[in-house]
Amino acid sequence: MNTTEKVATSIRISRDLRNHLQIKAKQEHRSLNNYLETLLLEASDYYKRNETTLAAIREIEEHGDSLKRYNNAEELFADI
């Protein structure tokens, strides 16, 4: 997220949806506000992805099953 000035806004959603979103945010160790802002940024394509990022996404989509996976950063760095 960038550090630009934030403005308060309100929306009306069902209690069940709010509860669901709070659970999802908690699972990611984030505030509900941060979780919602991130969802909105991604859903609205607010940040345009550059060609390098798009190429990496295509690679994962096309070859994700055959790419080597790591359980943590230590494993990754040990393999470099």
PAZAPA-4460 file (N, C-alpha, C; in steps of 0.05 Angstrom, whole numbers, plus 32768, in hexadecimal, padded with zeros to 4 digits):
% residues 80
    n_x    n_y    n_z   ca_x   ca_y   ca_z    c_x    c_y    c_z   seq   type   mol
   8011   7FE9   8000   8000   8000   8000   8012   8019   8000     1      M     A
   8008   802E   7FF4   8017   8046   7FF5   800F   8056   800E     2      N     A
   801D   806B   8013   8019   807B   802B   800A   8095   8026     3      T     A
   7FFA   8095   8010   7FEB   80AD   800A   7FD5   80B1   8020     4      T     A
   7FCB   80CA   8020   7FB6   80D0   8034   7F9E   80BE   8031     5      E     A
   7F94   80B4   8046   7F7C   80A3   8046   7F63   80B3   804D     6      K     A
   7F4D   80AB   8042   7F34   80B8   8048   7F21   80A3   8053     7      V     A
   7F10   80AB   8065   7EFC   8099   8071   7EE4   8097   805F     8      A     A
   7EDA   807F   805C   7EC2   807A   804D   7EB2   8064   805A     9      T     A
   7E99   8063   8055   7E89   804D   8060   7E7A   803F   804B    10      S     A
   7E76   8026   804F   7E66   8015   803C   7E52   8005   804D    11      I     A
   7E3D   7FFC   8040   7E2A   7FEB   804E   7E2D   7FCF   8042    12      R     A
   7E33   7FBC   8054   7E35   7FA0   804C   7E27   7F8F   8061    13      I     A
   7E20   7F77   805A   7E12   7F65   806D   7E25   7F5F   8084    14      S     A
   7E19   7F59   809A   7E28   7F51   80B2   7E38   7F38   80AC    15      R     A
   7E2C   7F25   809E   7E39   7F0C   8098   7E52   7F11   8087    16      D     A
   7E50   7F22   8073   7E67   7F29   8062   7E7C   7F36   8072    17      L     A
   7E75   7F49   8084   7E88   7F56   8095   7E97   7F42   80A6    18      R     A
   7E88   7F2F   80B2   7E95   7F1B   80C3   7EA8   7F0A   80B3    19      N     A
   7E9F   7F02   809B   7EB0   7EF2   8089   7ECA   7F01   8083    20      H     A
   7EC8   7F1B   807C   7EDF   7F2B   8075   7EF2   7F2F   808D    21      L     A
   7EE6   7F32   80A5   7EF7   7F34   80BD   7F07   7F1A   80C2    22      Q     A
   7EFA   7F04   80BD   7F08   7EEA   80C0   7F1F   7EE8   80AC    23      I     A
   7F1A   7EEF   8093   7F2E   7EED   807F   7F46   7F00   8085    24      K     A
   7F3F   7F18   808E   7F54   7F2C   8096   7F65   7F21   80AD    25      A     A
   7F58   7F16   80C1   7F66   7F0B   80D8   7F78   7EF4   80D0    26      K     A
   7F70   7EE4   80BD   7F80   7ECD   80B3   7F9A   7ED8   80A7    27      Q     A
   7F99   7EEF   809C   7FB1   7EFB   808F   7FBF   7F0F   80A2    28      E     A
   7FB6   7F10   80BB   7FC2   7F22   80CF   7FC1   7F3F   80C6    29      H     A
   7FAA   7F47   80BC   7FA6   7F62   80B2   7F8D   7F6E   80BE    30      R     A
   7F8B   7F88   80BD   7F73   7F95   80C6   7F5D   7F92   80B1    31      S     A
   7F45   7F94   80B9   7F2F   7F93   80A5   7F32   7FA9   8091    32      L     A
   7F39   7FC0   8099   7F3D   7FD7   8087   7F52   7FD1   8072    33      N     A
   7F69   7FC7   807B   7F7F   7FC1   8069   7F77   7FAA   8056    34      N     A
   7F69   7F96   8060   7F61   7F80   804F   7F4E   7F8A   8039    35      Y     A
   7F3A   7F9A   8041   7F27   7FA5   802D   7F35   7FB7   8019    36      L     A
   7F47   7FC8   8022   7F55   7FD9   800F   7F65   7FC9   7FFB    37      E     A
   7F72   7FB4   8004   7F82   7FA3   7FF2   7F6F   7F95   7FDE    38      T     A
   7F59   7F8A   7FE7   7F46   7F7E   7FD5   7F3C   7F91   7FC0    39      L     A
   7F36   7FA9   7FC8   7F2C   7FBD   7FB5   7F42   7FC6   7FA1    40      L     A
   7F5B   7FC9   7FAB   7F71   7FD0   7F99   7F75   7FBA   7F84    41      L     A
   7F74   7FA1   7F8C   7F78   7F8B   7F79   7F61   7F87   7F66    42      E     A
   7F48   7F89   7F71   7F31   7F85   7F60   7F2D   7F9B   7F4C    43      A     A
   7F35   7FB3   7F52   7F32   7FC9   7F40   7F49   7FCE   7F2E    44      S     A
   7F5E   7FBD   7F31   7F76   7FBF   7F20   7F82   7FDB   7F23    45      D     A
   7F82   7FE6   7F3C   7F8B   8001   7F41   7FA9   8004   7F3A    46      Y     A
   7FB9   7FEF   7F42   7FD5   7FF0   7F3B   7FD9   7FDF   7F22    47      Y     A
   7FE3   7FEB   7F0D   7FE8   7FDD   7EF4   8002   7FCD   7EF7    48      K     A
   8000   7FB4   7EF0   8018   7FA2   7EF2   802A   7FA7   7EDA    49      R     A
   8044   7FA7   7EDF   8058   7FAB   7ECA   805C   7F90   7EBB    50      N     A
   806A   7F91   7EA5   806E   7F79   7E94   807D   7F63   7EA3    51      E     A
   8090   7F6A   7EB4   809E   7F56   7EC3   808C   7F46   7ED6    52      T     A
   807A   7F55   7EE4   8067   7F48   7EF6   8054   7F37   7EE6    53      T     A
   804A   7F42   7ED0   8037   7F32   7EBF   8044   7F18   7EB5    54      L     A
   805D   7F1A   7EAD   806B   7F02   7EA4   806E   7EEE   7EBA    55      A     A
   8074   7EF7   7ED3   8076   7EE5   7EE9   805B   7ED7   7EEF    56      A     A
   8046   7EE7   7EEE   802B   7EDB   7EF2   8025   7EC6   7EDD    57      I     A
   802B   7ECC   7EC4   8026   7EB8   7EAE   8036   7E9F   7EB3    58      R     A
   804F   7EA2   7EBC   8060   7E8B   7EC1   8054   7E79   7ED6    59      E     A
   804A   7E85   7EEC   803E   7E76   7F01   8025   7E68   7EF7    60      I     A
   8015   7E76   7EE8   7FFC   7E6A   7EDD   8001   7E53   7ECA    61      E     A
   8016   7E56   7EBA   801C   7E41   7EA6   802D   7E2A   7EB1    62      E     A
   803F   7E30   7EC3   8052   7E1C   7ECC   8053   7E19   7EEA    63      H     A
   803F   7E23   7EF8   8040   7E23   7F16   8044   7E08   7F22    64      G     A
   8038   7DF3   7F16   803B   7DD8   7F22   8057   7DCD   7F20    65      D     A
   8066   7DD7   7F0D   8081   7DCC   7F09   8097   7DDD   7F16    66      S     A
   8090   7DF4   7F20   80A4   7E05   7F2D   80AB   7DFB   7F49    67      L     A
   80C4   7DFE   7F50   80CD   7DF5   7F6A   80C1   7E07   7F80    68      K     A
   80B9   7DFA   7F95   80AC   7E09   7FAB   80BE   7E08   7FC4    69      R     A
   80BB   7E1D   7FD4   80CB   7E1F   7FED   80B7   7E24   8004    70      Y     A
   80BE   7E19   801B   80AE   7E1C   8033   80B3   7E35   8042    71      N     A
   80CB   7E41   803D   80D3   7E59   804B   80EA   7E66   803D    72      N     A
   80F0   7E7E   8045   8106   7E8E   8038   8121   7E80   803B    73      A     A
   8125   7E73   8052   813F   7E66   8056   8144   7E50   8041    74      E     A
   8130   7E41   803B   8133   7E2D   8026   8139   7E39   800B    75      E     A
   812C   7E4F   8005   8130   7E5C   7FEB   814D   7E66   7FEA    76      L     A
   8156   7E74   7FFF   8171   7E7F   7FFE   8187   7E6A   7FFE    77      F     A
   8181   7E53   800B   8194   7E3D   800B   8197   7E31   7FEF    78      A     A
   8183   7E34   7FDF   8183   7E28   7FC5   818F   7E3B   7FAF    79      D     A
   8194   7E53   7FB7   819E   7E67   7FA3   81BC   7E64   7FA0    80      I     A
***
